[in-house]
Amino acid sequence: MNAEPLEIAEGSDHPYCRQLSIFLENRVGQLLRIARLLEGEPVHILGLSVDASVDCAIVRLLVDDPDLAHQILTDARFAVSESEVLVVPLPTGKRGILAVCSALIAGEVNINYVYTVWAGKDPEPCLAIQVDDIQSAVPVLQAHKFTLLNQGDL
């Protein structure tokens, strides 16, 4: 059997941000422990989502320095993984979330989860969106005139 080496994608050409997911035991004080670890460091939590069950929880963080946050959390023996999310500044008015979700649904892009974020050079309300197909979601959102932030914009 001849095995060819695996190829990896070079870099992504679409705007995205790196989300950290921390897997925890669901017990008192775990979220506080994470906040305290990052408090004395030059890392700002811009968005936070907690998905808890009886035994465990997943804390999703959007931070301005994911490399440093990842190192701090792994040094503290937390199980951490990274994934890509789209960060979309909300349009003005009360129907911003509706507009973003409608654009994605019209483009047949499924939203896995979403949470609010305060981000950008002049911080503004945004949505962090994890979708089933980021390659399809980007042109759909751009066609509807939405801005997408990348990690450097946070």
N, C-alpha and C positions, 0 to 999 in steps of 0.2 A: 504494500500500500504506500503510495507516494503522498506525503503530506506537504502541502504548500504552506508557507508561513502566512499567518493572518495579516491582513492589511487593516489599518485603522484610518479613520477619517482625519484629515489634517485639522483644521479649525473650522468652527462653524462660521458661516458668513451671515447669519441672521443675528439681530440684537436679542440678547437674553441676559438674565441675571442668574447667579449661582445661589441656590437655596440650600441651606444646611438642614438636614433632618436628624434629630437626636432621638434615639430610642431609650426609653426610661422605664423603670418600674413605676407603676402608678401608686406612689405613696407620698405622704405629706412632705413638703419641703424640696422636692426635686426641681421644680421650676425656679424656686428661690435660689437654689444652688447654682443653676446655670446663670441667672442674672448676676449673682455675686461674683462668679468667675470672670464675667466680662466687664463688670463695673469699673475695675481699676485699670482697664486696658483701653487703648485707643480704638475701640470697636463700638459702633453704634447699632443697636437693634432698631431697624426701620419697620419691620413687619414681623408678626408673630401669629402662629396658629397652633392650637393644641387639639389633638385628636386622641381622646382617652377611652379606654375600655376598662374592664374590671382589673386586669392584671398589669397592663402596660399602657404606655402613652407614646405618641410621636409628637415631638415639638418641632415645628418648622420655623426656621428663622431666615429672614432676609437681613443681611448686615452689610455695612459699607466695606468691610475688609474680611471676606470669607476665608482667606488663607490663614490669617492670624486667629480668627475665631475657631476654625477647624483644628488648628494646632493646640490651642488652649483647651478645647473640649476633649480632644483625644488624650492629651497629657493628663487630664483629670479622669481618664478611663471611661468616658462616655462613648457609646457606639454611635458614630456619626457617618452619614452618607451625604452625597451631594447630588443635586439634580438641577435641570434648567427650568426656569419659569419665565414667562413673559411679564413685564411690568409696563402697565398702560396708565398714563395719567388720565384721570377722569375728566371728561368735558364738563364745562360749567353748566349749571342748571341741575334740577332735581332728577333728571332721567339719565344720568351718566352711566350708571351700572346697566340699565336697560339697553342703552345704545351699544355698549361693548358686547354684552351677551347676545343681543339680536344679531350683530354682525357675525359673530362666530357661529351661531346656529344657522344663519343663512348660508354660510360657507361650509356647512356640514362638518364643523369641528366640534368635538365633544370636550366639554370642560370637566376635568376630573375633580378639581377643587379650586377655590379662590379665597383670598383674604385681602384685607386692606393694608396699605402700606403708605407711609409718609416719606416721600423720596424726591429726588431731583436736586438740581443746583439751587433753585429757589423752592424749598420743599413744598410739595402739593400732594393732595390725596390721589392715590393710585390704587390699582388692583394688581396683585400678584396672581397670575393665572397659570395653572398647570393643565395642559391640554394633552389629548391623545396623539396629536400630530403637529408638532411645533413648526415643521417645514411648511405645512398647509396654512397654519394659523397666521403666520407673519404676513404673507401677501394679502390675506383676507382683511386683516386689521389695517394694513397700509392702504388698501383700496378704499376703505371707509374713512380715510384721513386721520386715523389714530396714530399718535406718536408712540414709539416703543423705546423704552430706556434700556441701555446696556449697563453692565456692571460699573463701568467708569462714570456713568451719569449719576450714580447713587451718592 
